[in-house]
Amino acid sequence: MAHALSSSVIATLLIATLAGSSPTSAGDAMRFGDCARTVEPPACLLDIGEPLDDFAPARILSDVVVAGALSLLQSKREMLLAAAQGHLADGGHLMDRESFERYNAVRAEMKAAPPEVMLAAIAVASVAQFSDDPFEDVRVQSLVAPVRHSPEVAQIAAALWSDMQIHGRWHYALVRPRGLKSIWHAVAAVPPQDTRVLEELAMFADYWGARQETLVLERALLARTDLSPDNRARVQDDIARSEHKPKPITDRDLDAEFERILAGCQTALRGNGYQSEYQCQIPLEFLERKEVGGIDKARIRALLARQRVGLRAVAAAYLQHARTSNDLAEYRAIWFAVASEAYRLADDKDAAIGAAREGVPFVEPGILSHFHGVPAPSMRDPEERRRTVATFGAPATAPVVALYRAGARDEALRTGFLSGFDRFQNADVAGEERDIQWIVDDHAPSVVDRAIDVLLDNPDTKLSDRFFAGLRCAGPTFYEPRELHHLHANLATLAAISGRRTSMLQQLTSALFAGDAAAASGPNSFKAQVARDVAEHWRRSLIIADRRAARGDVPLPACEH
């Protein structure tokens, strides 16, 4: 805990120096830049950025939790309770209908919880961002201590982090909340009385990787008389897989299973049913995994050698389907790509290139078909084409990606339909060294976000450092002025992954002042969006910095424009 606190203090002191402006006078309205001189910039951002409209309660709940904005627990008390016990529980703005219906039992429990229990749960969920034991953290004891022994506190805190709109970019191990392990331990210690709530929390625990707690909750489920037969069988099967070492899979078993999958695909193709595409992706996904049920890559390669004839046969079926199908252009393009990939796995390079090549003419019409009632981009303008291709990428450009993977690298590049992101993701298969600068060169902000997710999942100092250097210079040329706060927030995340702590703090400061400029150009709703974006990136960057080794923040050369 001390380490996280020291990072926060250091951030505040350094940012105050970097900001270099005097405090706002009493008569002036607070600006985002003023948050640089506060103890908790994320809380400050949310406090001045959230408009008091009908949508605020649902938003402020998720914002407070992900930003760890403890100082808002009291000042926004009524709004937080309205969100947790009203909007959230009734399937409001935080959840889509499908998610609400699936997790209805937990939401009902939240709605019925007394206000003091609900607020304690929000406090525990929020402080979990930077505390290993959120139940004992001194910063929330005034809220937690009176209801410390209520099991609903841990259950609701776990549910808050498991909400579909909250956990999206926090599931990666690098940024996963520190206190979640303690929360799940508390949930498992006193399983909920309601069987439906217990079922849902067991699923949540499994998703978050709390495997031991999942098994405790599943064993508690088996003792419930109102558990449905189907769910009982599912739980028993999951427990059995964990408790018993699986029977070793022989090569004969492996061959039989793969042949069964291939046969299912060919049957689906003959029926031309809606499930054919799904059925025929299975063998390729099966072979592309790094490990399949404990079967290492060497055994998969051996399987390929034995199954080449079968793979070629199914590849031919894919290709025939692509040629004769009445599907839309974008779907036919995918089928040509699937055929190419099957030929590649069957070690038939020429056929793989040929199948991919046949699919390339379907790429452009497939992309343009998405523009209904709005002007389509000009594919003759190199910059516009590049941004459009980068935004769509695979599967819309699947035949070009397949061409690249099959070994026709130069031909794939000449089509103009290979995005930098897809090139980066498939470079190992294509036989060239990955270069993250390809993504920067596409000048597509949405793809930058996707690439950062890749680095959050698999942190790499060298890649993130090169990404930071390239985006720092090129980003201002392709981000819109009102989105520059997001550019600086992304740069802060990359600097944190790279161990560049000073650069991280500089970029966070820049995000504040860019946020002020952006907020001034839009309505209050956009101001709130800016505040949420910067606050979340701020907390994430500090968490990453605490988990990555700091290194010398070597100054980078000046950008050339």
C-alpha positions as CSV (number, residue, x, y, z in Angstrom):
1,M,0.0,0.0,0.0
2,A,2.9,2.4,0.9
3,H,4.3,2.0,-2.6
4,A,1.0,3.0,-4.3
5,L,0.6,5.9,-2.0
6,S,4.2,7.1,-2.6
7,S,3.5,7.0,-6.4
8,S,0.4,9.1,-5.9
9,V,2.3,11.7,-3.8
10,I,5.2,11.8,-6.3
11,A,2.8,12.2,-9.1
12,T,1.1,15.2,-7.5
13,L,4.4,16.9,-6.6
14,L,5.9,16.5,-10.0
15,I,2.8,17.4,-11.9
16,A,2.4,20.6,-9.8
17,T,5.9,21.5,-10.9
18,L,5.2,20.6,-14.5
19,A,2.0,22.5,-14.6
20,G,3.7,25.7,-13.5
21,S,0.6,27.9,-13.1
22,S,-0.8,29.6,-10.0
23,P,-3.9,28.2,-8.3
24,T,-7.3,29.2,-9.5
25,S,-8.7,32.2,-7.6
26,A,-11.8,31.7,-5.5
27,G,-14.0,33.4,-8.0
28,D,-13.0,31.3,-11.0
29,A,-14.5,28.0,-12.1
30,M,-12.2,24.9,-11.6
31,R,-10.5,23.7,-14.8
32,F,-9.0,20.2,-15.4
33,G,-5.6,21.8,-15.3
34,D,-6.2,22.7,-11.7
35,C,-6.4,19.0,-10.8
36,A,-2.7,18.8,-11.3
37,R,-2.2,20.4,-7.9
38,T,-4.6,18.2,-6.0
39,V,-3.9,15.0,-4.0
40,E,-6.1,12.9,-6.1
41,P,-6.4,14.2,-9.7
42,P,-8.8,11.4,-10.9
43,A,-11.4,12.4,-8.2
44,C,-10.9,16.1,-9.0
45,L,-11.5,15.4,-12.7
46,L,-14.7,13.6,-12.0
47,D,-15.9,16.1,-9.5
48,I,-15.7,19.1,-11.9
49,G,-16.4,17.1,-15.1
50,E,-19.7,15.3,-14.3
51,P,-22.8,17.3,-15.3
52,L,-25.8,16.9,-13.0
53,D,-28.2,15.4,-15.6
54,D,-30.3,12.3,-15.8
55,F,-27.4,10.2,-16.9
56,A,-25.0,11.2,-14.2
57,P,-25.9,8.6,-11.5
58,A,-25.2,5.6,-13.7
59,R,-22.0,7.1,-15.0
60,I,-20.6,8.4,-11.7
61,L,-20.8,4.9,-10.1
62,S,-18.5,3.2,-12.7
63,D,-16.3,6.3,-12.8
64,V,-15.7,6.4,-9.1
65,V,-15.0,2.6,-8.9
66,V,-12.5,2.5,-11.8
67,A,-10.8,5.7,-10.9
68,G,-10.6,4.8,-7.2
69,A,-12.0,8.2,-6.4
70,L,-12.5,7.9,-2.7
71,S,-13.0,11.5,-1.9
72,L,-16.3,11.4,-3.9
73,L,-17.9,8.7,-1.8
74,Q,-19.4,11.2,0.5
75,S,-19.9,14.2,-1.7
76,K,-21.6,12.1,-4.4
77,R,-23.3,9.7,-1.9
78,E,-26.9,10.1,-3.1
79,M,-25.9,9.8,-6.8
80,L,-23.9,6.7,-6.1
81,L,-26.7,5.0,-4.2
82,A,-29.2,6.0,-7.0
83,A,-27.0,4.3,-9.5
84,A,-26.3,1.1,-7.5
85,Q,-29.9,0.6,-6.3
86,G,-31.8,2.1,-9.1
87,H,-30.3,2.4,-12.6
88,L,-27.9,-0.5,-12.2
89,A,-30.3,-2.9,-10.6
90,D,-33.0,-2.1,-13.1
91,G,-30.9,-2.6,-16.2
92,G,-30.3,1.1,-16.7
93,H,-27.5,3.0,-18.4
94,L,-24.6,0.8,-17.0
95,M,-25.9,-2.5,-18.5
96,D,-27.4,-3.7,-21.7
97,R,-30.5,-5.8,-21.6
98,E,-28.8,-9.1,-22.2
99,S,-26.3,-8.5,-19.4
100,F,-29.0,-7.4,-17.0
101,E,-31.2,-10.4,-17.6
102,R,-28.2,-12.8,-17.2
103,Y,-27.2,-11.2,-13.9
104,N,-30.6,-10.3,-12.6
105,A,-30.2,-12.0,-9.2
106,V,-27.1,-10.0,-8.2
107,R,-28.8,-6.8,-9.3
108,A,-31.9,-7.5,-7.2
109,E,-29.7,-8.1,-4.2
110,M,-28.0,-4.7,-4.8
111,K,-31.4,-3.0,-5.0
112,A,-32.5,-4.5,-1.7
113,A,-29.3,-3.7,0.2
114,P,-29.5,-1.1,2.9
115,P,-27.8,2.2,2.0
116,E,-24.9,1.8,4.4
117,V,-24.1,-1.7,3.0
118,M,-24.3,-0.4,-0.5
119,L,-22.0,2.5,0.2
120,A,-19.5,0.3,2.0
121,A,-19.5,-2.0,-1.0
122,I,-18.8,0.9,-3.4
123,A,-16.0,2.0,-1.0
124,V,-14.4,-1.5,-1.0
125,A,-14.6,-1.8,-4.8
126,S,-13.0,1.6,-5.2
127,V,-10.2,1.3,-2.8
128,A,-9.4,-2.2,-4.3
129,Q,-7.6,-0.3,-7.1
130,F,-4.7,0.4,-4.8
131,S,-5.1,-1.6,-1.6
132,D,-4.4,-5.3,-1.1
133,D,-6.9,-5.5,1.7
134,P,-9.7,-3.1,0.9
135,F,-11.8,-4.2,4.0
136,E,-9.1,-2.9,6.4
137,D,-7.9,0.1,4.5
138,V,-7.9,3.1,6.8
139,R,-9.2,5.4,4.0
140,V,-12.6,3.7,4.0
141,Q,-12.9,2.5,7.6
142,S,-15.6,5.0,8.5
143,L,-17.8,3.5,5.8
144,V,-16.8,-0.2,6.1
145,A,-16.4,-0.7,9.8
146,P,-20.1,-0.4,10.8
147,V,-21.1,-3.2,8.3
148,R,-17.8,-5.1,8.2
149,H,-19.5,-8.4,9.0
150,S,-22.2,-8.1,6.4
151,P,-21.4,-10.7,3.6
152,E,-23.3,-8.5,1.1
153,V,-20.5,-5.9,1.2
154,A,-18.0,-8.3,-0.5
155,Q,-20.7,-9.8,-2.8
156,I,-21.8,-6.4,-4.1
157,A,-18.2,-5.2,-4.4
158,A,-17.3,-8.2,-6.5
159,A,-20.4,-7.7,-8.7
160,L,-19.5,-4.0,-9.3
161,W,-16.1,-5.1,-10.7
162,S,-17.8,-7.8,-12.7
163,D,-20.2,-5.4,-14.4
164,M,-19.9,-5.6,-18.2
165,Q,-19.3,-1.9,-18.5
166,I,-16.7,-1.7,-15.8
167,H,-14.3,-4.5,-16.3
168,G,-13.6,-4.1,-20.0
169,R,-10.0,-2.9,-19.8
170,W,-9.2,-3.9,-16.2
171,H,-9.1,-7.7,-16.7
172,Y,-5.5,-7.7,-17.9
173,A,-3.2,-8.9,-15.1
174,L,-1.1,-5.8,-15.5
175,V,-4.0,-3.5,-14.4
176,R,-6.2,-5.9,-12.4
177,P,-7.3,-4.3,-9.2
178,R,-5.0,-5.2,-6.3
179,G,-7.8,-5.9,-3.8
180,L,-9.9,-8.2,-5.9
181,K,-8.2,-11.3,-4.5
182,S,-9.2,-10.2,-1.0
183,I,-12.8,-9.5,-2.1
184,W,-13.2,-12.9,-3.7
185,H,-11.7,-14.5,-0.6
186,A,-14.4,-12.8,1.5
187,V,-17.2,-13.9,-0.9
188,A,-16.0,-17.5,-0.7
189,A,-15.8,-17.4,3.1
190,V,-19.5,-16.7,3.4
191,P,-21.3,-17.8,0.3
192,P,-24.6,-16.0,-0.4
193,Q,-27.9,-17.6,0.7
194,D,-29.7,-17.0,-2.6
195,T,-28.8,-19.8,-5.0
196,R,-29.1,-17.6,-8.1
197,V,-26.7,-15.0,-6.6
198,L,-24.3,-17.8,-5.7
199,E,-24.4,-19.1,-9.3
200,E,-23.7,-15.7,-10.7
201,L,-20.8,-14.9,-8.3
202,A,-19.2,-18.3,-9.1
203,M,-19.2,-17.4,-12.8
204,F,-17.8,-13.9,-12.0
205,A,-15.0,-15.4,-9.8
206,D,-14.0,-17.9,-12.6
207,Y,-13.9,-15.0,-15.1
208,W,-11.5,-13.0,-12.9
209,G,-9.2,-16.0,-12.4
210,A,-10.1,-16.6,-8.7
211,R,-10.0,-20.3,-9.3
212,Q,-9.8,-21.5,-5.7
213,E,-12.7,-19.3,-4.7
214,T,-14.7,-20.5,-7.7
215,L,-14.4,-24.1,-6.5
216,V,-15.5,-23.1,-3.0
217,L,-18.6,-21.4,-4.4
218,E,-19.3,-24.3,-6.7
219,R,-19.1,-26.8,-3.9
220,A,-21.5,-24.7,-1.9
221,L,-23.8,-24.8,-5.0
222,L,-23.9,-28.6,-4.9
223,A,-25.4,-28.4,-1.4
224,R,-28.3,-26.4,-2.6
225,T,-31.6,-28.3,-3.3
226,D,-32.9,-25.7,-5.7
227,L,-30.0,-25.9,-8.2
228,S,-31.3,-26.9,-11.6
229,P,-30.3,-30.4,-12.9
230,D,-28.4,-28.8,-15.9
231,N,-26.5,-26.4,-13.7
232,R,-25.7,-29.1,-11.2
233,A,-24.2,-31.3,-14.0
234,R,-22.2,-28.3,-15.3
235,V,-20.8,-27.5,-11.8
236,Q,-20.0,-31.2,-11.1
237,D,-18.1,-31.4,-14.4
238,D,-16.1,-28.3,-13.6
239,I,-15.2,-29.5,-10.2
240,A,-14.2,-32.9,-11.5
241,R,-11.9,-31.4,-14.1
242,S,-10.1,-29.4,-11.4
243,E,-9.8,-32.4,-8.9
244,H,-8.8,-35.1,-11.3
245,K,-5.8,-35.2,-13.6
246,P,-7.2,-35.7,-17.1
247,K,-6.5,-38.9,-19.0
248,P,-3.5,-38.5,-21.3
249,I,-4.6,-37.9,-24.9
250,T,-2.9,-40.3,-27.4
251,D,-2.0,-39.4,-30.9
252,R,-4.8,-41.8,-32.0
253,D,-7.3,-39.9,-29.9
254,L,-6.0,-36.6,-31.3
255,D,-6.4,-37.8,-34.9
256,A,-9.9,-39.1,-34.2
257,E,-11.1,-35.8,-32.7
258,F,-9.6,-33.8,-35.5
259,E,-11.2,-36.0,-38.2
260,R,-14.5,-35.7,-36.4
261,I,-14.2,-31.9,-36.5
262,L,-13.3,-31.9,-40.2
263,A,-16.3,-34.2,-41.0
264,G,-18.6,-31.9,-39.1
265,C,-17.4,-29.0,-41.2
266,Q,-17.9,-30.8,-44.5
267,T,-21.4,-31.9,-43.4
268,A,-22.3,-28.2,-42.6
269,L,-20.9,-27.1,-45.9
270,R,-23.1,-29.5,-47.8
271,G,-26.1,-28.3,-45.9
272,N,-25.1,-24.7,-46.6
273,G,-26.6,-23.8,-43.2
274,Y,-26.0,-20.8,-41.1
275,Q,-23.7,-22.8,-38.8
276,S,-21.3,-23.8,-41.6
277,E,-19.0,-20.8,-41.1
278,Y,-18.8,-21.6,-37.3
279,Q,-18.2,-25.3,-37.8
280,C,-15.5,-24.7,-40.4
281,Q,-13.5,-22.3,-38.3
282,I,-13.1,-24.9,-35.5
283,P,-10.3,-26.9,-37.1
284,L,-8.3,-23.8,-37.8
285,E,-8.7,-22.4,-34.4
286,F,-7.9,-25.8,-32.9
287,L,-4.6,-25.8,-34.8
288,E,-3.6,-22.2,-34.2
289,R,-3.8,-22.4,-30.4
290,K,-0.4,-22.4,-28.7
291,E,-1.6,-25.3,-26.5
292,V,-4.7,-27.4,-26.8
293,G,-5.8,-29.2,-23.6
294,G,-2.2,-29.8,-22.6
295,I,-1.1,-30.7,-26.1
296,D,2.0,-28.7,-27.0
297,K,2.8,-27.2,-30.4
298,A,5.2,-30.0,-31.4
299,R,2.4,-32.5,-31.2
300,I,0.1,-30.1,-33.2
301,R,2.8,-29.9,-35.9
302,A,2.9,-33.7,-35.9
303,L,-0.9,-33.8,-36.2
304,L,-0.7,-31.5,-39.2
305,A,1.8,-33.8,-40.9
306,R,-0.6,-36.7,-40.5
307,Q,-3.7,-34.8,-41.5
308,R,-2.5,-33.0,-44.6
309,V,-4.7,-35.0,-46.9
310,G,-7.8,-34.3,-44.8
311,L,-6.9,-30.6,-44.5
312,R,-6.5,-30.2,-48.3
313,A,-9.8,-31.8,-48.8
314,V,-11.6,-29.5,-46.5
315,A,-9.7,-26.5,-47.9
316,A,-11.0,-27.5,-51.3
317,A,-14.5,-27.6,-49.9
318,Y,-14.0,-24.1,-48.4
319,L,-12.8,-22.8,-51.7
320,Q,-15.7,-24.3,-53.7
321,H,-18.1,-22.7,-51.2
322,A,-16.5,-19.3,-51.6
323,R,-16.7,-19.5,-55.4
324,T,-20.3,-20.6,-55.7
325,S,-21.9,-19.0,-52.6
326,N,-24.6,-16.3,-53.0
327,D,-23.3,-14.6,-49.8
328,L,-22.5,-10.9,-49.7
329,A,-19.1,-9.8,-50.8
330,E,-17.7,-9.5,-47.3
331,Y,-18.7,-13.1,-46.4
332,R,-17.3,-14.5,-49.6
333,A,-14.1,-12.7,-48.8
334,I,-13.9,-14.5,-45.5
335,W,-14.5,-17.9,-47.1
336,F,-11.6,-17.4,-49.5
337,A,-9.4,-16.5,-46.5
338,V,-10.5,-19.6,-44.6
339,A,-9.7,-21.7,-47.6
340,S,-6.3,-20.1,-47.9
341,E,-5.5,-20.7,-44.2
342,A,-6.5,-24.3,-44.4
343,Y,-4.2,-24.8,-47.4
344,R,-1.4,-23.0,-45.5
345,L,-1.8,-25.4,-42.5
346,A,-1.8,-28.3,-45.0
347,D,1.6,-27.0,-46.2
348,D,0.4,-26.2,-49.7
349,K,1.7,-22.7,-50.1
350,D,0.8,-22.2,-53.8
351,A,-2.8,-23.2,-53.1
352,A,-2.9,-20.9,-50.1
353,I,-1.7,-17.9,-52.1
354,G,-4.1,-18.8,-54.9
355,A,-7.2,-19.0,-52.7
356,A,-6.3,-15.7,-50.9
357,R,-5.7,-14.0,-54.3
358,E,-9.2,-15.0,-55.5
359,G,-10.7,-13.3,-52.4
360,V,-8.9,-10.0,-52.7
361,P,-11.4,-8.5,-55.3
362,F,-14.2,-8.9,-52.7
363,V,-12.5,-6.8,-50.0
364,E,-13.2,-3.3,-51.3
365,P,-16.9,-3.9,-52.1
366,G,-17.3,-5.6,-48.8
367,I,-15.9,-2.6,-46.9
368,L,-17.9,-0.1,-48.9
369,S,-21.2,-2.0,-48.3
370,H,-21.0,-0.8,-44.7
371,F,-21.7,2.8,-45.7
372,H,-25.4,3.1,-45.9
373,G,-26.9,6.5,-46.2
374,V,-23.6,8.2,-45.6
375,P,-20.8,9.2,-48.0
376,A,-18.4,6.4,-48.6
377,P,-14.6,7.1,-48.2
378,S,-12.6,7.6,-51.3
379,M,-10.5,4.5,-51.9
380,R,-8.4,6.5,-54.4
381,D,-7.2,8.9,-51.8
382,P,-4.2,7.2,-50.1
383,E,-4.6,8.7,-46.7
384,E,-8.4,8.2,-46.6
385,R,-8.0,4.6,-47.8
386,R,-5.3,3.9,-45.2
387,R,-7.5,5.1,-42.4
388,T,-10.5,3.2,-43.6
389,V,-8.6,0.0,-44.0
390,A,-7.0,0.4,-40.6
391,T,-10.4,1.0,-39.0
392,F,-12.0,-2.0,-40.6
393,G,-9.1,-4.5,-40.8
394,A,-9.7,-8.2,-40.5
395,P,-12.2,-9.9,-41.0
396,A,-13.2,-7.3,-43.7
397,T,-9.7,-7.6,-45.2
398,A,-9.3,-11.3,-44.4
399,P,-8.1,-12.5,-47.9
400,V,-5.3,-9.9,-47.8
401,V,-4.2,-11.0,-44.3
402,A,-4.3,-14.6,-45.6
403,L,-2.2,-13.6,-48.6
404,Y,0.3,-12.1,-46.2
405,R,0.3,-15.2,-43.8
406,A,0.7,-17.5,-46.8
407,G,4.1,-15.9,-47.7
408,A,3.1,-13.4,-50.4
409,R,4.1,-10.4,-48.3
410,D,4.9,-7.9,-51.0
411,E,1.8,-8.8,-53.0
412,A,-0.3,-8.3,-49.9
413,L,1.2,-4.9,-49.2
414,R,0.7,-3.8,-52.8
415,T,-3.1,-4.3,-52.5
416,G,-3.3,-1.4,-50.1
417,F,-5.6,-3.4,-47.9
418,L,-3.2,-4.7,-45.2
419,S,-3.6,-2.6,-42.1
420,G,-0.6,-1.9,-39.9
421,F,-2.3,-3.6,-37.0
422,D,-3.0,-6.8,-39.0
423,R,0.5,-6.8,-40.3
424,F,1.8,-6.5,-36.8
425,Q,-0.4,-9.2,-35.4
426,N,0.5,-11.7,-38.2
427,A,4.2,-10.9,-38.8
428,D,5.5,-14.0,-37.0
429,V,3.5,-16.3,-39.3
430,A,4.5,-14.2,-42.4
431,G,8.2,-14.5,-41.4
432,E,9.1,-10.9,-40.7
433,E,10.0,-9.0,-37.6
434,R,7.2,-7.1,-36.0
435,D,7.4,-3.3,-36.1
436,I,4.8,-1.4,-34.1
437,Q,5.5,1.7,-36.1
438,W,3.3,0.1,-38.8
439,I,0.3,0.8,-36.5
440,V,1.3,4.5,-36.0
441,D,1.7,4.9,-39.8
442,D,-1.9,4.1,-40.3
443,H,-3.0,7.3,-38.6
444,A,-6.1,5.7,-37.0
445,P,-6.8,6.6,-33.3
446,S,-9.2,3.7,-32.8
447,V,-6.5,1.2,-33.8
448,V,-4.0,2.8,-31.4
449,D,-6.4,1.8,-28.6
450,R,-6.5,-1.8,-29.9
451,A,-2.8,-1.9,-30.0
452,I,-2.4,-0.6,-26.5
453,D,-4.8,-3.4,-25.4
454,V,-2.3,-5.9,-26.9
455,L,0.5,-4.4,-24.8
456,L,-1.7,-4.4,-21.7
457,D,-2.2,-8.2,-22.2
458,N,1.4,-8.9,-23.1
459,P,3.6,-6.1,-21.8
460,D,6.8,-5.6,-23.8
461,T,9.2,-2.7,-22.9
462,K,10.9,-2.6,-26.2
463,L,7.6,-2.5,-28.2
464,S,5.9,0.0,-25.9
465,D,8.9,2.3,-26.0
466,R,9.0,2.3,-29.8
467,F,5.2,2.8,-29.9
468,F,5.6,5.7,-27.5
469,A,8.3,7.4,-29.5
470,G,6.4,7.0,-32.8
471,L,3.0,8.1,-31.5
472,R,4.5,11.0,-29.6
473,C,5.6,12.6,-32.8
474,A,3.0,11.4,-35.3
475,G,-0.1,11.5,-33.0
476,P,-0.7,15.3,-33.1
477,T,-0.9,15.1,-36.9
478,F,-3.8,12.7,-37.0
479,Y,-5.8,13.1,-33.8
480,E,-8.5,15.7,-34.0
481,P,-7.9,18.7,-31.7
482,R,-10.8,17.7,-29.4
483,E,-9.2,14.2,-29.0
484,L,-5.7,15.3,-28.0
485,H,-6.4,14.6,-24.4
486,H,-6.9,10.9,-25.4
487,L,-3.7,10.9,-27.3
488,H,-1.8,12.2,-24.2
489,A,-3.6,9.7,-22.0
490,N,-2.6,6.8,-24.3
491,L,1.0,8.1,-24.3
492,A,1.0,8.1,-20.5
493,T,-0.1,4.4,-20.6
494,L,2.7,3.5,-23.0
495,A,5.2,5.4,-21.0
496,A,4.1,3.5,-17.9
497,I,4.5,0.2,-19.6
498,S,8.0,1.2,-20.8
499,G,9.0,2.3,-17.3
500,R,9.3,6.0,-18.3
501,R,7.7,7.5,-15.2
502,T,8.7,11.1,-15.8
503,S,7.3,10.9,-19.3
504,M,4.2,9.3,-18.0
505,L,3.6,12.2,-15.6
506,Q,4.3,14.8,-18.3
507,Q,1.8,13.2,-20.6
508,L,-0.8,13.0,-17.9
509,T,-0.3,16.7,-17.3
510,S,-0.6,17.4,-21.0
511,A,-3.9,15.4,-21.0
512,L,-5.3,17.7,-18.4
513,F,-4.7,20.9,-20.4
514,A,-5.7,19.3,-23.7
515,G,-8.9,18.2,-21.9
516,D,-9.6,21.8,-20.9
517,A,-9.2,22.9,-24.6
518,A,-11.5,20.0,-25.7
519,A,-14.1,20.6,-23.1
520,A,-14.3,24.3,-24.0
521,S,-15.4,23.3,-27.6
522,G,-18.3,21.0,-26.7
523,P,-21.3,20.6,-24.5
524,N,-21.3,19.5,-20.8
525,S,-21.8,15.9,-21.9
526,F,-18.5,16.0,-23.8
527,K,-16.8,17.6,-20.8
528,A,-17.9,14.6,-18.7
529,Q,-16.6,12.2,-21.4
530,V,-13.2,13.9,-21.3
531,A,-13.1,13.8,-17.5
532,R,-13.9,10.1,-17.4
533,D,-11.3,9.3,-20.1
534,V,-8.4,11.1,-18.4
535,A,-9.4,10.0,-14.9
536,E,-9.4,6.3,-15.9
537,H,-6.1,6.6,-17.8
538,W,-4.6,8.4,-14.8
539,R,-5.4,5.6,-12.4
540,R,-4.4,2.9,-14.9
541,S,-1.1,4.6,-15.6
542,L,-0.2,4.9,-11.9
543,I,-1.1,1.2,-11.3
544,I,1.1,0.1,-14.3
545,A,4.0,2.3,-13.1
546,D,3.8,0.6,-9.7
547,R,4.0,-2.8,-11.3
548,R,6.7,-2.2,-14.0
549,A,10.3,-1.7,-13.3
550,A,11.4,2.0,-13.6
551,R,14.3,2.7,-15.8
552,G,16.2,5.7,-17.0
553,D,13.8,8.0,-18.8
554,V,16.3,8.9,-21.6
555,P,15.2,12.1,-23.4
556,L,13.9,11.5,-26.9
557,P,15.0,13.5,-29.9
558,A,12.8,16.4,-31.0
559,C,10.0,15.5,-33.4
560,E,10.3,16.6,-37.0
561,H,7.1,17.9,-38.6
